[in-house]
Amino acid sequence: MLQALLAFFQPAFAPAFKAWGVDVTWMEVVAFGLSLWMVACEMRVRSLAWPLAIVTSLMYALLFASSKLYGEASLQLFFVAMSAWGWWQWLRGRAGGGELVVHRLAPRKAQGVALLTLASWPALGWLLKHMTDSEVPYLDALPTVGSIVATFLLGRKLIENWPAWLAVNVFSLGLFAYKQLTLTALLYALFAALSWAGWRTWRRLEGRARAAA
C-alpha cells in the first residue's frame, strides 16, 4: 500500500532545484510554503490553520515515508485526525460549546505532561527499532512523541504548546538535515523561530483574556 502510494505520487518527488548539493522535490517545496502559512495562522489564532495542517500533514507523511522516517510519517497521519479535533476545539471546545480562549496549564498538569512525554519516547523508539527498518528509531521517536503532546496542547489553546513546539522543532531540524531533507530542515529552523514568537504572542493574549475576565 505504502509503496503504491509513493509510486502514484512519484512525479511530485521530481527535483525542483538543488540546495547545498541536495535535490529538493516539488512535494517539499509546496509543503514548505503551506506550512509557513499554517504557523502564521496559528500565531494569529485563526482557525484556517487547521485545514492547512490537514493538507500539509498528508504531504509530509509521503515525504517522510520516502525517507524511511516512519515515526514521523505515522505522526503526520495522526496530525490529520488531531487537526480535525483541534479545529472543532477552537470553535466549540469551551464549556457550554463556546469558542476556546488562550490559557495555560496548571503547574501539576504541566509536570504530568512532561513525565508522560519522557516515558513514551523510549517505548515508541523500541517499537520503531523492532518493527520497522528505521535507521534512527530513537531519534525519530522523540520528536514524534513531542509533536503529539504539542498538538494536543495547541488544540486546547494552551500556551505551553509553543515551548513544546520549540523543543520539537530544534531537535527535528537536526534530524532532517541528517536525512538530507534540506528544505524541511530549513523549515524547522523557521518553525523554531516562529515558536518563540508565538509563545510571546500567546502570553500577551492570555494576559488580555485574564484582564477582561
N, C-alpha and C positions, 0 to 999 in steps of 0.2 A: 504493500500500500504506500509506504513512505517513498520507496524508490520510484513508483509510478507517478506520484505527485511531483517529485523532483524532476523526473523526465518531462512531465507535462509543462512545467514552468521553466524548462531549460533555457528558452530564449531570453527570459528575464535575467539569467545569470551570465549573459554575454557581457564582456568588459565594456564599460563606458569610457574609462580613462585609467591611467596609471597614477598612483600616488606613492612616492618613495619606493619606486620599483615594483609595486604590487598592484595587480589588476583590481579595480573597483567596479563592481557589477551595477547594472541598471537597477536591480532589485534593492541594492544597498543605497543607491542614490535617492530613490523615491522614498524609501523608508526613513532615511535621514531627514529629508525635508518635512515629511508629515509628523515625525517625532518631535521636531523643534516646535512646530505649530501646536502640537498636543500639550507640551510642557508650558508654553506661553499661556494657553487657555487654563491650565491648572493653576498657575500663579495668579491669574485674574479671577479664579473661582468661577469659570464659565463651563457649563455642562457640555459644550461641544467637545471638551477634552475626552469624554468617554467614547463616543463613536469613533473619534480619531484613534483612540487607544485600541479599539477592536481591529481596525484595519491594519495598523502598524504591527500589532501583535501577530496577526496571521502572516504578515510578510516576514517578520523576524523568525517566526517558527520555521519557515522554509530555509531561511538564510543560515540559521544556527544548525539545523539538521544537516545541511550540506557540508558543514564544517565539523560534524560529529560532536557537537556540543549538545548532547541530548537532554541534559538537565535544563539548559537554557531554552531549548526548543519546546520541551514539555511545559515549561513555565509560561511561554507565550500563549499556549492553548488555555492554560489556567487563567491567564490575564483576560482572555476573551470573555469567559464566564464572569470573572470578577468585575470587568468593565460594565457589563450589563447590570450587575448588582450595584456597583458604585453609582452608576447613572441614576438608578431608582433611589438610592440612599440620599444622594444630593437633593433630589427633588421632593422625596416623600418620607425620608428616614427619621424625621423628628417625631417625638411623642405627639400623637394626635394627627399624624400624617402631613405635617408641615415640612418646609424646607430646612435642612440642617444649617447650622451656623458653625463657623470655625471655633474650635475649642481645644482643650488639652486633656491628656490622661492624668489621672491621679497618680502620685508617686509610686504607690504599691502596685498598681496595674502596670506601670511602665517597667518596673523591675520584673514582673511576671512575664511580660512580653520579651524582654531581653534574655531571660533564662530559657524560655521556650525556643527562641531562635538558636541559642548556643547548643541546646540539647538536640535539635532537629538536624543541624548541619552534619555531624558525623554519621547519623543514621541514613540520610539521603546519599552521602558520599559512599557509604558501604554498598548501598543498592546500585548506584551507578557503576561502581567498580566491578561488581559481581554479575550484573545483569545486562551491561552494555559493553561496547568496545571503546568507551570514552578514554581518551588519553590523559585526561586531567580530572578524575572523578571528584576529588575533594575540593579542588579549586573551582570546579563547575558547580558543586553543591552549595557552597557558601553564598554566592550572590543569588542563587535560586531561592534559597530559604529566606534570605533577607528581603528579596523582592516581594515574596508572598506576604510577609509581615507588613512591609511598607505599603503595599496596595490596599490591604485591609484598613490600615490607619488612614490612608488617603480617602477611601470610600466613606469613612465615618467623619471626614473633615477634621481629623486630629492633627494638630501642629507637628506632633512627633513623626509624622510621615516624612518630613523634609530631612531631619538629621539621619533617619534610616536610609533614605534615598541617597544622601550624600556619601555615606559609607559604602553602599552598594555600587554606586557609580564610580567611585575612586578605585575600588577593587576590580570592577569589571573592565575598566579601560585597560588595565594591565593584562587581563586575561585575553581580551580581544586583540590587543597588539601582539601577544604571543602567538595567537592563531592567525595572524596576518589579515584580520578584518580591519584594515587601516581606517577606513572612513567611519566605521562603527566605533572604533577606539576614540577617534576624534569627537564623535557624537557624545560619547560618555564623558569625555573631558568637559564638553559644554554642559552636559547634564549636571555634572558636579558643581559647576559654577552657578547654574540655574537653581540647583537645590539649595545652595547657600542663600541666593537672592529670594527664593520662595519662602524659606524659613523666616527671613526678616520680614517679608511682606505679610505673611500669615500671623506673625506675632503682633504686628500693628493692627491687623483686622480683628484679632481676638481681643486686644485691648479696647478697641472701639466697641465691640459687642458687649463686653463686660460693663463698660461705662454707660451704654444705652439701656442695659437691663434694669 
